[in-house]
Amino acid sequence: MNTTTQAPNATASELSPQAPRRITALDALRGFALCGILLVNIPDQITRMVSYDGAHHTYPIPAFLELFVHQRFFPIFSFLFGLSFAIFLESAGRRSSHPRLLLARRLVALGLLGLAHQQLHPGEALLPYAIIGLLILLPASWLPTWLVLPAGLLGLVASFTIASGGILSIPGLFLLGLAVARLGIARTLDRRTGQLAVTLALAVPAAAAAAWWQHTYPAAGPLATRIAAMAGLVGALAYATALLLVLRTRLGRPLSAVLEPLGRMALTNYLTATLLVVAAAGPLGLRESSRWGTAMALAVVVLAVQTVCSRWWLARFQYGPMEWVLRCVTWWNVVQLRRSRP
């Protein structure tokens, strides 16, 4: 491919004193979100499993997922997408005179991947991420932060008061991620332990109250979907801040060893998880079944395999396979993949 912009040398950019250091806590957080998303995607979107028994009582596992997993991890992933967008725009601006052109190309490529992924995984996230990124996130990159931040907050509140969350919460989460990155919060996380602790202290009781409200409110009630969306957002905040704090304890190193590789290869792992689940769903008899224990075991196996494979791959290569493809398309140049030997 012929380059139309200044293409980076991957190794040089990583070794350059001006290159920003990778925020490993966000990689771990992204990997954490990926785990929760898979627990929901397997039964809900890929295999369409049955949640109720003959007496129309919810099975225990889907009931647990509805209160503690569903809509709790997708907001984290969406927020991190907006944050990563801002970080990439900043980095691309140092290497190219047309950073937004690079981002537009990146989003178009992501949308094409999502379009293909939709064939196996209806309701997947890449296609709406790409569309909303092009229509809202890219234009918002020209706006000042003092406009982006309130726009993100208003969009998020509207998504679960006027609408019912879900895909409509993506614009607000994208804009919040963009604003947080611009404010420098992401790159100073290591100095914000007190702020994270205060946030967690406020988020946990709020998340517990929202989950209880979601549990006790009639499922067929007019506000059920809005309450579930709000509970999911507050729960996501509690989960994210709790993980960021746990990463600072003795558990942080082993936890990072599992989650960081998953997060650094999030695109590859997101796509390959679908392939693995689709391949296993038939032999395991998961489609439109009530084999919830089998589905959860499959999720654990997929994540375990991906963790091992991701660690092995990243020890030898700088990017995951699909991350590398996306990077090559973004820069319209073949980027170095293998790590340089000392």
C-alpha positions, 0 to 999 in steps of 0.5 A: 500500500502506498502511504498518503500520510506520514506513516509511523515506524512502530518500533521508533514511535514506541521508543521515542521519548515523546511517545506517550506511555501506554495506560495499562490500567485501561487495558485491564479495564477493557479486558474486564469489560470484554469478560462481562460482555461475553457473558451476555452475548453468548446467551442473548445475542448469539444462541438466543437461550431461553430465560424462563421455565414452563411456569414462566419463572426466570432461571437463576443464572439469567436472573443473576446476569440481568441484575449484575452483568447485563448493561453493566459492562457495555457502558465501560467498553463504550466509554473507553472507546471514546477515551481511546479515540481522543488518545489516538487523535492526540497521538496521530496529530504528532505524526500526521497533518491530517489526524482526523482523516486517519480516524475517519479511515479507521472508523470506516474500516471498523464499520466494515468489520462490524458489517461482516461480524453482524452475519454471525453476531446480530446486535454486535457493537462494532458497526454502531460504534463506527457509525456513531463515531463518524456522525458524532464523535468525529465532529465533536473532536472540533468542539471545546471540552467545555461543550463536549463534557455537558453534551455527553452528560446530557446525552447519557441522562437522556438515554435512560430517561427519555429512551431505554439505554442500550445503543442510544447511550453510546453517543453520551458515553463516547463524548464523556470518554472524549472529555475525560481524556482531554482533561488529562484524567486518564493519564493521571489515574495513578495519582487519583486513588482518593478520588476513585475511592470517593467515587466508589463509596458513592457508586456502590450504595447507588448501584445497590439501590438501583439493582434493588429497584430493578429487581422489585419493579414489575418486569412488564412495567412502563419504566422497567427498561429505563430503570434497568438502563440506569441501574446498568450505568451506575453499576458500570461506574461501581465496577470500573472504579472498584477494579481500578482500585483493586489493581493498586493492591496485591491482587493487581499484578495477577489480575492484570496478567489476566485482563491486560492481554485481553484488553490490548487485543480487545478487537481480536478477542471480541471477533474470535469469541464469536467464532468460537461460540458459534462453532461450539454452540451446535455441538453443545446444544446451546441454541434456544436452550436452557443450558445456562451452566454450559453457556457460562462454562463455555464463556470461561473456557473461551476467556481462558484460551484467549488470555493464554493466546493473547499473552503468547502473542503479545510477547512476540508481536506489538499488536493483536492480529486485527489491531494490526490490520486496523492500524495498517488500514488507518495509516495506509501503510504496512506497520511493523508487527513483530517486536524488535529483538534487543 
